[in-house]
Amino acid sequence: PAILISRSREGDVVTKVAQHHKVGVVRGSSRNKKKTKEKGALSAFREMVRWVEGGGCMALTPDGPRGPRMRAGLGAIKLGRATSAPLLGLGWSTSNAIIFKSWDRFMLPLPFGKGVIVWTEPVVIDKDAEKAVLEEARATLEARLITANMEADLACRGEAITAAPKPDDQKDAA
């Protein structure tokens, strides 16, 4: 496997840990629309396509580097369309962890805990899928990931980290 990691300083730390454990790394993330700095999204996407077409698998977080938490973007969906590879969602949790008060509720596993990994039914996207089909696949993947994470959390800790409100829900509340 290879994992997608941002080009940030925090990403440098994750990259070193991944490489130490012999996990492949692709660096890059989408550009912040409020800033002009290019973050390598296009080159990272091309590298991920080559990796998958060469027989590898990719791991990425569909909610991206800025969230909202557990709300999937189109990155994984577009990779699935470009490669015809199935998208398999994974949720995980552990009974002994520190959960940060960050936007994504980052979980740092601690020793002596018990963990659970829950995987989803794959999502497959045709290479010629139209925009509406991509959105449907994105929503399906998102729903399956939320369910898998909740199931893992409940099995380990008895309470689940919840998804952030959908962007449309936030507009309705304003």
Disulfide bonds with the S-S distance in Angstrom:
none
